[in-house]
Amino acid sequence: MKKLNVGLIGCGFMGRTHSNASRRVNNFFDLEYRPVLRAVCDIDPARAQAFAAKWGYETIETDWRKLIARKDIDLVDITLPNNMHREVAVAAAKAGLRVTWPLRTAPLASELQTAVAARAKGAASGSPTSSPWKGFWRL
């Protein structure tokens, strides 16, 4: 089984639910990938550290730009407030990373096209071509 190194951005309620899903997804589905909780990002370092300790993330970041620049991240899971998703998703896609965010907060079609185009430009990174999460926009 291949590792899928996850970088979670946002430590609120949705960050907890996504972390739980990442930890348990292989109990429910036979997947090619096993999520590894590599890094969590929050602007408050104490909050990020406490979250990492509780959920098993290996490291923390306090700037999402640093998280998406890391070479040990394969997938960025965005759990920020809805109005902050687009910028992070497009930047992560441009970096060649896989990106997930909740379907209910999916961007406008034009924003999605921008993110897809960015992902295509960064696709040479060798990151996985599919994601185990259902009900999410996946790039």
Phi, psi and omega in degrees: 000133180277147176277143174237102185282114186263134170246115182264132178245109181116125184250021179277201181304313181293329175299321177294316182294320179292322178296317177299317179298317180297321180290331188251351189304323181286348173283338184256330186230145172274107187240159176285336185243151173241117179297136174243122182282088189279313184208147175236147183233132173207149181292340179262109184299324179294318178295317179297318180295316178297319179296314180300317180295319182290319188259350176093021175287142185284325184216170177232160170224156176245002178225120183299332179295323177292322180297314182286345177276349183290142180278348182261016178247129178257328186223134176254124179254112186265118178232033177281171171304146187311319185287356180255358185294314190303308183302316182291316181299314181294317180297318179294319178296318178298330178281358178086015182269154169287147183225135172232145169205157188299139181303322183294344178250021182304143182287172173300158182305319181295323178292321178296318178299321177298315180293319179296316179297319178296319179297319181298321179293328182264005188296343181291359182291344181082014179287161184304152181264001177215163180233144183285348186277131177266150177077021178233149168289132180235133176245000000 
